[in-house]
């Protein structure tokens, strides 16, 4: 992969790392206000010497994607951003790449909110860039289906289209069975759904047509 990353991918990497460092300095304060919390009534928690009211706020649909739960969490997400972000940004152009990235992050957040509201009914924060990264993976599989990719812990090259379908299938199975608790599998899938919808829109394949087709 090239080291000279295009500007949006590079700035996203920097922003995620800076925010992660701020998290380490501020403790849970950033989680209280900027992680994605379930919609509905606020919950009251003890914090220090007082009480805090925690709940969903609209800006969390974006801000949650810059927070991470630990070094391993941010490391894997930033590796994914580095691996796929540059290629997709060069393909889409910086403006459309930015739109694509945040659409995937937001659809991932909405998917997670729906799952928590309708099925799990818990009250816990969601954080991480994974939904947007899964959107980038989806785009890579659609645009470069025959490029070879592989998992770090399974060094077997496979075409990108197969990798994406296989990964999505695993996420769906893990999500439905409740395996690997604490991982927002449906948010990952939501990012992929947002990605494929936007790509198909740009291609003019949806009932609502863009003013100008951006992709073949």
C-alpha positions as CSV (number, residue, x, y, z in Angstrom):
1,X,0.0,0.0,0.0
2,X,1.3,3.5,-0.8
3,X,2.6,5.7,2.0
4,X,1.5,8.9,0.3
5,X,-2.1,8.8,1.4
6,X,-4.6,11.2,-0.1
7,X,-5.7,14.1,2.1
8,X,-9.1,12.9,3.5
9,X,-7.8,9.4,4.4
10,X,-4.7,10.9,6.0
11,X,-6.7,13.5,8.0
12,X,-9.2,10.8,9.2
13,X,-6.3,8.7,10.5
14,X,-4.9,11.7,12.3
15,X,-8.3,12.7,13.7
16,X,-9.0,9.2,15.1
17,X,-5.6,9.0,16.7
18,X,-5.8,12.5,18.2
19,X,-9.3,11.8,19.6
20,X,-8.1,8.5,21.1
21,X,-5.3,10.3,22.9
22,X,-7.8,12.8,24.2
23,X,-9.9,9.9,25.5
24,X,-6.9,8.6,27.5
25,X,-6.5,12.0,29.1
26,X,-10.1,12.7,29.9
27,X,-11.3,9.3,31.0
28,X,-15.0,8.6,30.5
29,X,-16.0,12.3,29.8
30,X,-15.9,11.9,26.1
31,X,-17.9,8.7,26.2
32,X,-20.6,10.4,28.1
33,X,-21.2,13.1,25.5
34,X,-19.8,11.7,22.2
35,X,-20.3,8.0,22.2
36,X,-23.5,6.7,20.6
37,X,-26.1,6.1,23.3
38,X,-29.5,4.4,22.7
39,X,-32.4,6.8,21.9
40,X,-35.1,7.2,24.5
41,X,-35.2,8.8,27.9
42,X,-31.8,9.8,29.5
43,X,-30.4,7.6,32.2
44,X,-28.9,9.2,35.4
45,X,-25.5,8.0,36.6
46,X,-23.2,8.8,39.4
47,X,-20.1,10.6,38.2
48,X,-17.5,11.8,40.7
49,X,-19.3,14.0,43.3
50,X,-22.5,14.5,41.2
51,X,-25.0,13.0,38.8
52,X,-24.9,13.1,35.0
53,X,-27.7,12.7,32.5
54,X,-26.6,10.4,29.6
55,X,-28.6,9.7,26.5
56,X,-28.8,10.0,22.7
57,X,-27.9,13.3,21.0
58,X,-28.0,13.8,17.3
59,X,-24.3,14.6,16.9
60,X,-23.4,11.2,18.3
61,X,-24.3,9.7,14.9
62,X,-21.0,11.1,13.7
63,X,-18.8,11.6,16.8
64,X,-19.1,8.0,18.0
65,X,-17.0,7.0,14.9
66,X,-13.9,8.8,16.3
67,X,-13.9,7.1,19.7
68,X,-12.4,3.7,20.4
69,X,-12.5,1.2,23.2
70,X,-8.8,0.4,23.4
71,X,-5.5,0.1,21.5
72,X,-6.5,-3.0,19.7
73,X,-9.8,-1.5,18.6
74,X,-8.3,1.6,17.1
75,X,-5.4,-0.3,15.7
76,X,-7.5,-2.7,13.6
77,X,-9.8,0.1,12.4
78,X,-6.9,2.3,11.4
79,X,-5.2,-0.6,9.5
80,X,-8.5,-1.0,7.6
81,X,-8.7,2.7,6.9
82,X,-5.1,2.7,5.7
83,X,-5.5,-0.4,3.5
84,X,-8.7,0.6,1.7
85,X,-9.2,4.4,2.3
86,X,-6.5,5.6,-0.1
87,X,-7.7,3.5,-3.0
88,X,-11.3,4.4,-2.5
89,X,-10.6,8.1,-2.1
90,X,-8.6,8.1,-5.3
91,X,-11.4,6.4,-7.1
92,X,-14.2,8.6,-5.7
93,X,-12.4,11.8,-5.4
94,X,-11.9,13.5,-2.0
95,X,-15.3,15.2,-1.8
96,X,-17.3,12.0,-2.6
97,X,-15.1,9.9,-0.5
98,X,-15.9,12.1,2.5
99,X,-19.6,11.8,1.8
100,X,-19.3,8.1,1.4
101,X,-17.3,7.6,4.7
102,X,-19.8,9.6,6.8
103,X,-22.8,8.1,5.1
104,X,-21.5,4.6,6.1
105,X,-20.7,5.8,9.6
106,X,-24.3,7.2,10.0
107,X,-26.1,4.2,8.5
108,X,-24.0,2.0,10.8
109,X,-25.1,4.1,13.8
110,X,-28.8,4.0,12.8
111,X,-28.6,0.2,12.4
112,X,-27.2,-0.1,15.9
113,X,-29.8,2.2,17.3
114,X,-32.6,0.1,15.7
115,X,-31.1,-3.2,17.0
116,X,-30.7,-1.9,20.5
117,X,-34.2,-0.4,20.5
118,X,-36.1,-3.4,19.1
119,X,-34.1,-6.4,20.2
120,X,-31.4,-6.0,22.9
121,X,-32.9,-3.2,24.9
122,X,-29.7,-2.4,26.7
123,X,-28.3,0.9,27.7
124,X,-24.6,1.0,26.7
125,X,-22.4,3.1,24.4
126,X,-21.4,2.2,20.9
127,X,-18.1,3.6,19.6
128,X,-15.6,3.0,16.8
129,X,-15.0,3.7,13.1
130,X,-15.8,0.0,12.2
131,X,-19.1,0.8,10.4
132,X,-17.3,3.3,8.1
133,X,-14.4,0.9,7.6
134,X,-16.8,-1.9,6.6
135,X,-18.3,0.5,4.1
136,X,-14.8,1.0,2.6
137,X,-14.3,-2.7,2.5
138,X,-17.7,-3.1,0.7
139,X,-16.7,-0.4,-1.8
140,X,-13.3,-2.1,-2.5
141,X,-15.1,-5.4,-3.1
142,X,-17.6,-3.8,-5.5
143,X,-15.1,-1.7,-7.4
144,X,-12.1,-4.0,-7.4
145,X,-13.7,-7.5,-7.1
146,X,-10.8,-9.4,-8.4
147,X,-8.1,-7.8,-6.4
148,X,-6.6,-10.2,-3.8
149,X,-7.0,-9.5,-0.1
150,X,-6.5,-11.6,3.0
151,X,-7.0,-11.6,6.8
152,X,-3.9,-11.0,8.9
153,X,-4.6,-14.2,10.9
154,X,-5.6,-16.2,7.8
155,X,-2.9,-15.4,5.2
156,X,-4.8,-17.0,2.3
157,X,-5.3,-14.6,-0.7
158,X,-8.8,-14.5,-2.0
159,X,-10.7,-12.2,-4.5
160,X,-12.1,-9.1,-2.8
161,X,-15.7,-9.9,-3.8
162,X,-15.4,-13.3,-2.0
163,X,-13.7,-11.7,1.0
164,X,-16.5,-9.1,1.4
165,X,-19.3,-11.6,1.1
166,X,-17.6,-14.0,3.5
167,X,-16.9,-11.3,6.0
168,X,-20.5,-10.0,5.8
169,X,-21.9,-13.5,6.3
170,X,-19.7,-14.1,9.4
171,X,-20.9,-10.7,10.8
172,X,-24.5,-11.7,10.2
173,X,-24.2,-15.1,11.9
174,X,-22.3,-13.6,14.8
175,X,-25.0,-10.9,15.2
176,X,-28.0,-13.2,15.0
177,X,-26.5,-15.8,17.4
178,X,-25.3,-13.1,19.8
179,X,-21.8,-14.4,19.6
180,X,-18.9,-12.2,20.6
181,X,-20.9,-10.0,22.9
182,X,-19.8,-6.3,23.0
183,X,-19.2,-6.1,19.2
184,X,-21.7,-4.2,17.2
185,X,-22.1,-6.7,14.3
186,X,-25.2,-5.1,13.0
187,X,-23.5,-1.7,12.9
188,X,-20.8,-3.2,10.7
189,X,-23.5,-4.6,8.4
190,X,-25.3,-1.2,8.5
191,X,-22.2,0.5,7.2
192,X,-22.0,-2.0,4.3
193,X,-25.7,-1.4,3.5
194,X,-25.2,2.4,3.5
195,X,-22.2,1.9,1.2
196,X,-23.9,-0.3,-1.3
197,X,-27.0,2.0,-1.4
198,X,-24.8,5.1,-2.0
199,X,-22.8,3.4,-4.7
200,X,-25.9,2.2,-6.5
201,X,-27.4,5.7,-6.2
202,X,-24.3,7.2,-7.8
203,X,-24.6,4.5,-10.5
204,X,-28.2,5.5,-11.2
205,X,-29.5,2.1,-10.2
206,X,-32.0,3.3,-7.6
207,X,-35.5,4.7,-8.2
208,X,-34.2,8.1,-7.0
209,X,-31.6,9.2,-9.6
210,X,-28.6,11.5,-9.1
211,X,-28.4,14.7,-11.2
212,X,-25.3,13.3,-12.7
213,X,-24.1,9.7,-12.7
214,X,-20.7,9.5,-10.9
215,X,-19.9,5.9,-11.5
216,X,-20.4,3.2,-14.1
